Amino acid sequence: MTGVQTCALPILQKFINNLESRIYATISQNIAAQLFKSNGATNGEFTVDGNTMQWSSNGQEISLHITDANGNSTDVVVPYGSLAW
């Protein structure tokens, strides 16, 4: 019986990690859809685990500002022209 108990935690942790990954992927997909959608939202903000993400689009570039729980921040600006495929 101890073998089952020992294996349960890693399996549960794998499940939780997979679920978190899927949730973050869905959030990312929703933001990307808004950024590239005609008449979509031009800005937004959300917080995950103390990290605040703000994004905006002016029609020519996409800006992403990320601030962690300690106040450190990162800015990413991507021109629309570089996203052509």
DSSP file (Angstrom, degrees, kcal/mol; ACC not computed):
  #  RESIDUE AA STRUCTURE BP1 BP2  ACC     N-H-->O    O-->H-N    N-H-->O    O-->H-N    TCO  KAPPA ALPHA  PHI   PSI    X-CA   Y-CA   Z-CA
    1    1 A M     >        0   0    0      0, 0.0     4,-1.7     0, 0.0     3,-0.4   0.000 360.0 360.0 360.0 -30.6    0.0    0.0    0.0
    2    2 A T  H  >  +     0   0    0      1,-0.2     4,-2.3     2,-0.2     5,-0.2   0.834 360.0  61.4 -64.3 -29.7    2.9    2.4    0.6
    3    3 A G  H  > S+     0   0    0      2,-0.2     4,-1.7     1,-0.2    -1,-0.2   0.892 104.0  48.6 -61.4 -39.7    3.8    2.1   -3.1
    4    4 A V  H  > S+     0   0    0     -3,-0.4     4,-1.6     2,-0.2    -1,-0.2   0.920 111.9  48.3 -66.7 -44.4    0.4    3.6   -4.1
    5    5 A Q  H  X S+     0   0    0     -4,-1.7     4,-0.9     1,-0.2    -2,-0.2   0.881 110.0  52.4 -64.4 -38.3    0.7    6.4   -1.6
    6    6 A T  H  < S+     0   0    0     -4,-2.3    -1,-0.2     1,-0.2    -2,-0.2   0.880 113.1  44.2 -65.5 -38.4    4.3    7.2   -2.8
    7    7 A C  H  X S+     0   0    0     -4,-1.7     4,-1.9     1,-0.2    -1,-0.2   0.748  99.2  72.6 -78.4 -24.2    3.1    7.4   -6.4
    8    8 A A  H  X S+     0   0    0     -4,-1.6     4,-2.7     1,-0.2     5,-0.2   0.892  93.7  52.3 -62.2 -41.9    0.0    9.4   -5.8
    9    9 A L  H  X S+     0   0    0     -4,-0.9     4,-2.9     2,-0.2     5,-0.2   0.939 109.4  47.0 -64.4 -48.4    1.8   12.7   -5.0
   10   10 A P  H  > S+     0   0    0      0, 0.0     4,-2.4     0, 0.0    -1,-0.2   0.906 114.3  48.7 -60.1 -38.4    3.9   12.8   -8.2
   11   11 A I  H  X S+     0   0    0     -4,-1.9     4,-2.3     2,-0.2    -2,-0.2   0.923 112.7  47.6 -65.5 -43.6    0.8   11.9  -10.3
   12   12 A L  H  X S+     0   0    0     -4,-2.7     4,-2.6     1,-0.2    -1,-0.2   0.908 111.9  50.4 -62.9 -42.0   -1.2   14.6   -8.5
   13   13 A Q  H  X S+     0   0    0     -4,-2.9     4,-2.7     2,-0.2    -2,-0.2   0.896 109.3  51.0 -64.1 -40.1    1.6   17.1   -9.1
   14   14 A K  H  X S+     0   0    0     -4,-2.4     4,-2.5    -5,-0.2    -1,-0.2   0.914 110.8  49.5 -61.5 -42.6    1.8   16.2  -12.8
   15   15 A F  H  X S+     0   0    0     -4,-2.3     4,-2.7     2,-0.2    -2,-0.2   0.933 112.1  47.1 -61.9 -46.7   -2.0   16.8  -13.0
   16   16 A I  H  X S+     0   0    0     -4,-2.6     4,-2.7     2,-0.2    -2,-0.2   0.920 112.8  49.1 -62.6 -44.6   -1.7   20.2  -11.3
   17   17 A N  H  X S+     0   0    0     -4,-2.7     4,-2.3     1,-0.2    -1,-0.2   0.911 112.5  48.0 -60.9 -42.7    1.2   21.2  -13.5
   18   18 A N  H  X S+     0   0    0     -4,-2.5     4,-2.2     2,-0.2    -2,-0.2   0.914 111.8  49.6 -64.4 -43.3   -0.7   20.2  -16.6
   19   19 A L  H  X S+     0   0    0     -4,-2.7     4,-2.3     2,-0.2    -2,-0.2   0.922 111.1  49.1 -62.2 -45.3   -3.8   22.0  -15.5
   20   20 A E  H  X S+     0   0    0     -4,-2.7     4,-2.7     1,-0.2     5,-0.2   0.917 110.3  51.5 -60.0 -43.9   -1.8   25.2  -14.8
   21   21 A S  H  X S+     0   0    0     -4,-2.3     4,-2.4     1,-0.2    -1,-0.2   0.907 110.5  48.3 -60.6 -42.4   -0.1   25.0  -18.2
   22   22 A R  H  X S+     0   0    0     -4,-2.2     4,-2.2     2,-0.2    -1,-0.2   0.884 111.1  50.3 -67.1 -38.1   -3.5   24.6  -19.9
   23   23 A I  H  X S+     0   0    0     -4,-2.3     4,-2.3     2,-0.2    -2,-0.2   0.942 112.7  46.1 -64.7 -46.9   -5.0   27.6  -18.0
   24   24 A Y  H  X S+     0   0    0     -4,-2.7     4,-2.5     1,-0.2    -2,-0.2   0.887 111.8  52.1 -63.2 -38.2   -2.0   29.8  -18.9
   25   25 A A  H  X S+     0   0    0     -4,-2.4     4,-2.6    -5,-0.2    -1,-0.2   0.898 109.2  49.8 -64.0 -39.9   -2.1   28.7  -22.5
   26   26 A T  H  X S+     0   0    0     -4,-2.2     4,-2.4     2,-0.2    -2,-0.2   0.909 110.2  49.9 -65.8 -41.7   -5.8   29.6  -22.7
   27   27 A I  H  X S+     0   0    0     -4,-2.3     4,-2.3     2,-0.2    -2,-0.2   0.935 112.0  48.9 -59.8 -45.8   -5.2   33.0  -21.2
   28   28 A S  H  X S+     0   0    0     -4,-2.5     4,-2.7     1,-0.2    -2,-0.2   0.912 110.8  49.7 -60.8 -44.1   -2.4   33.5  -23.8
   29   29 A Q  H  X S+     0   0    0     -4,-2.6     4,-2.5     1,-0.2    -1,-0.2   0.899 110.2  50.7 -62.4 -41.2   -4.7   32.4  -26.6
   30   30 A N  H  X S+     0   0    0     -4,-2.4     4,-2.0     2,-0.2    -1,-0.2   0.901 111.7  47.1 -65.2 -40.7   -7.4   34.8  -25.5
   31   31 A I  H  X S+     0   0    0     -4,-2.3     4,-2.4     2,-0.2    -2,-0.2   0.943 113.0  48.8 -65.1 -47.0   -5.0   37.7  -25.3
   32   32 A A  H  X S+     0   0    0     -4,-2.7     4,-1.9     1,-0.2    -2,-0.2   0.901 109.5  52.8 -59.9 -41.2   -3.6   36.9  -28.7
   33   33 A A  H  X S+     0   0    0     -4,-2.5     4,-1.0     1,-0.2    -1,-0.2   0.909 110.9  47.0 -61.6 -41.8   -7.1   36.6  -30.2
   34   34 A Q  H  < S+     0   0    0     -4,-2.0     3,-0.3     1,-0.2    -2,-0.2   0.889 110.3  53.2 -66.1 -39.2   -8.0   40.0  -28.8
   35   35 A L  H  < S+     0   0    0     -4,-2.4    -1,-0.2     1,-0.2    -2,-0.2   0.853 119.1  32.6 -65.7 -34.7   -4.8   41.6  -30.1
   36   36 A F  H  < S+     0   0    0     -4,-1.9     2,-0.3    -5,-0.2    -1,-0.2   0.435  94.6 106.1-105.0  -0.5   -5.3   40.4  -33.7
   37   37 A K  S >< S-     0   0    0     -4,-1.0     3,-1.9    -3,-0.3     2,-0.2  -0.588  78.9-108.4 -81.8 138.3   -9.1   40.5  -34.0
   38   38 A S  T 3  S+     0   0    0      1,-0.3    -1,-0.1    -2,-0.3     3,-0.1  -0.488 106.8   4.0 -62.0 131.8  -10.7   43.2  -36.0
   39   39 A N  T 3  S+     0   0    0     -2,-0.2    -1,-0.3     1,-0.1     3,-0.1   0.749 101.6 148.4  60.2  25.7  -12.4   45.6  -33.5
   40   40 A G    <   -     0   0    0     -3,-1.9    -1,-0.1    -6,-0.2    -6,-0.1  -0.214  59.7 -66.1 -78.3 176.5  -10.9   43.6  -30.6
   41   41 A A        -     0   0    0      1,-0.1    -1,-0.2    -3,-0.1    -4,-0.1  -0.362  38.3-153.3 -62.3 142.4   -9.9   45.0  -27.3
   42   42 A T  S    S+     0   0    0      1,-0.2    15,-2.7    -3,-0.1     2,-0.3   0.523  72.7  10.1 -97.7  -7.3   -7.0   47.4  -27.6
   43   43 A N  E     +A   56   0A   0     13,-0.3     2,-0.3    15,-0.0    13,-0.2  -0.988  61.0 164.9-161.5 165.4   -5.7   46.9  -24.0
   44   44 A G  E     -A   55   0A   0     11,-2.2    11,-2.4    -2,-0.3     2,-0.3  -0.979  15.3-150.3-173.2 170.3   -6.1   44.8  -20.9
   45   45 A E  E     +A   54   0A   0     -2,-0.3     2,-0.3     9,-0.2     9,-0.2  -0.988  15.2 166.4-153.5 143.0   -4.6   43.8  -17.6
   46   46 A F  E     -A   53   0A   0      7,-2.0     7,-3.1    -2,-0.3     2,-0.4  -0.981  22.7-137.1-153.7 161.4   -4.6   40.7  -15.4
   47   47 A T  E     -A   52   0A   0     -2,-0.3     2,-0.4     5,-0.2     5,-0.2  -0.980  16.3-180.0-126.0 132.4   -2.7   39.4  -12.4
   48   48 A V  E >  S-A   51   0A   0      3,-2.6     3,-2.3    -2,-0.4    -2,-0.0  -0.989  74.5 -19.4-132.3 122.3   -1.4   35.9  -11.9
   49   49 A D  T 3  S-     0   0    0     -2,-0.4    20,-0.2     1,-0.3     3,-0.1   0.850 128.7 -49.4  50.9  40.9    0.5   34.8   -8.7
   50   50 A G  T 3  S+     0   0    0      1,-0.2     2,-0.6    18,-0.1    -1,-0.3   0.447 113.5 119.4  81.6  -0.5    1.4   38.5   -8.0
   51   51 A N  E <   -A   48   0A   0     -3,-2.3    -3,-2.6    17,-0.1     2,-0.5  -0.881  51.8-152.5-100.3 123.1    2.6   39.1  -11.5
   52   52 A T  E     -AB  47  67A   0     15,-2.8    15,-2.8    -2,-0.6     2,-0.5  -0.831   8.2-166.6 -99.8 129.4    0.7   41.9  -13.3
   53   53 A M  E     -AB  46  66A   0     -7,-3.1    -7,-2.0    -2,-0.5     2,-0.4  -0.966   5.6-177.5-117.4 123.4    0.5   41.8  -17.1
   54   54 A Q  E     -AB  45  65A   0     11,-3.0    11,-3.3    -2,-0.5     2,-0.3  -0.966   5.9-179.3-118.4 135.0   -0.6   44.8  -19.0
   55   55 A W  E     +AB  44  64A   0    -11,-2.4   -11,-2.2    -2,-0.4     2,-0.3  -0.963   4.9 172.8-133.6 152.0   -1.0   44.8  -22.8
   56   56 A S  E     -AB  43  63A   0      7,-2.2     7,-2.9    -2,-0.3     2,-0.4  -0.987  14.6-156.3-152.5 158.3   -2.0   47.3  -25.4
   57   57 A S  E     - B   0  62A   0    -15,-2.7     5,-0.2    -2,-0.3    -2,-0.0  -0.998   9.1-174.5-138.6 132.6   -2.2   47.6  -29.2
   58   58 A N        -     0   0    0      3,-1.8     4,-0.1    -2,-0.4    -1,-0.1   0.234  60.3 -98.5-108.3  11.9   -2.2   50.8  -31.2
   59   59 A G  S    S+     0   0    0      2,-0.4     3,-0.1   -24,-0.1    -2,-0.0   0.188 119.6  54.9  91.9 -17.1   -2.7   49.1  -34.5
   60   60 A Q  S    S+     0   0    0      1,-0.4    20,-2.8    20,-0.1    21,-0.5   0.599 115.5  13.4-118.6 -23.9    1.0   49.3  -35.4
   61   61 A E  E     - C   0  79A   0     18,-0.3    -3,-1.8    19,-0.1     2,-0.5  -0.992  62.3-131.2-152.1 157.7    2.6   47.6  -32.5
   62   62 A I  E     -BC  57  78A   0     16,-2.7    16,-2.7    -2,-0.3     2,-0.4  -0.940  21.8-161.6-110.9 130.0    1.8   45.4  -29.5
   63   63 A S  E     -BC  56  77A   0     -7,-2.9    -7,-2.2    -2,-0.5     2,-0.4  -0.939   6.1-173.0-114.9 134.4    3.1   46.4  -26.1
   64   64 A L  E     -BC  55  76A   0     12,-2.9    12,-2.7    -2,-0.4     2,-0.5  -0.994   1.0-172.0-127.3 125.4    3.4   44.0  -23.1
   65   65 A H  E     -BC  54  75A   0    -11,-3.3   -11,-3.0    -2,-0.4     2,-0.5  -0.978   5.4-172.0-120.5 120.9    4.4   45.3  -19.7
   66   66 A I  E     -BC  53  74A   0      8,-2.9     8,-2.4    -2,-0.5     2,-0.5  -0.954   3.7-174.1-117.7 127.8    5.0   42.6  -17.0
   67   67 A T  E     -BC  52  73A   0    -15,-2.8   -15,-2.8    -2,-0.5     6,-0.2  -0.983  14.2-146.4-122.0 125.7    5.6   43.5  -13.3
   68   68 A D    >   -     0   0    0      4,-2.9     3,-2.0    -2,-0.5   -17,-0.1  -0.268  36.2 -92.5 -83.9 176.6    6.5   40.8  -10.8
   69   69 A A  T 3  S+     0   0    0      1,-0.3    -1,-0.1   -20,-0.2   -18,-0.1   0.705 125.5  55.2 -62.9 -21.1    5.5   40.7   -7.2
   70   70 A N  T 3  S-     0   0    0      2,-0.1    -1,-0.3     0, 0.0     3,-0.1   0.425 121.0-104.2 -92.0   0.3    8.8   42.5   -6.2
   71   71 A G  S <  S+     0   0    0     -3,-2.0     2,-0.2     1,-0.3    -2,-0.1   0.422  74.6 139.9  92.1  -1.3    8.2   45.4   -8.6
   72   72 A N        -     0   0    0     -5,-0.0    -4,-2.9     1,-0.0     2,-0.3  -0.548  34.9-161.7 -73.3 140.8   10.7   44.3  -11.2
   73   73 A S  E     -C   67   0A   0     -6,-0.2     2,-0.4    -2,-0.2    -6,-0.2  -0.910  19.0-164.1-131.6 156.7    9.3   44.9  -14.7
   74   74 A T  E     -C   66   0A   0     -8,-2.4    -8,-2.9    -2,-0.3     2,-0.4  -0.997   9.3-157.5-134.6 137.1    9.9   43.9  -18.3
   75   75 A D  E     -C   65   0A   0     -2,-0.4     2,-0.4   -10,-0.2   -10,-0.2  -0.956   7.4-174.8-118.0 136.7    8.6   45.6  -21.4
   76   76 A V  E     -C   64   0A   0    -12,-2.7   -12,-2.9    -2,-0.4     2,-0.4  -0.998   0.4-174.4-129.6 128.6    8.2   43.9  -24.8
   77   77 A V  E     -C   63   0A   0     -2,-0.4   -14,-0.2   -14,-0.2    -2,-0.0  -0.990   2.7-174.6-124.8 125.2    7.1   45.8  -27.9
   78   78 A V  E     -C   62   0A   0    -16,-2.7   -16,-2.7    -2,-0.4     2,-0.2  -0.971  20.0-135.5-122.7 119.2    6.4   43.9  -31.2
   79   79 A P  E >   -C   61   0A   0      0, 0.0     3,-1.0     0, 0.0   -18,-0.3  -0.483  16.3-130.4 -69.0 140.9    5.7   45.7  -34.4
   80   80 A Y  G >  S+     0   0    0    -20,-2.8     3,-2.4     1,-0.2     4,-0.2   0.876 103.9  66.7 -57.2 -38.2    2.8   44.3  -36.4
   81   81 A G  G >  S+     0   0    0    -21,-0.5     3,-1.0     1,-0.3    -1,-0.2   0.797  95.4  56.0 -55.8 -31.2    4.9   44.2  -39.6
   82   82 A S  G <  S+     0   0    0     -3,-1.0    -1,-0.3     1,-0.2    -2,-0.2   0.528  98.1  64.2 -80.6  -4.0    7.2   41.6  -38.1
   83   83 A L  G <  S+     0   0    0     -3,-2.4    -1,-0.2    -4,-0.3    -2,-0.2   0.332  71.0 124.6-100.8   7.3    4.2   39.2  -37.4
   84   84 A A    <         0   0    0     -3,-1.0    -3,-0.0    -4,-0.2    -4,-0.0  -0.443 360.0 360.0 -69.7 137.7    3.3   38.7  -41.1
   85   85 A W              0   0    0     -2,-0.1    -1,-0.1     0, 0.0    -3,-0.0   0.351 360.0 360.0-134.8 360.0    3.1   35.0  -42.2
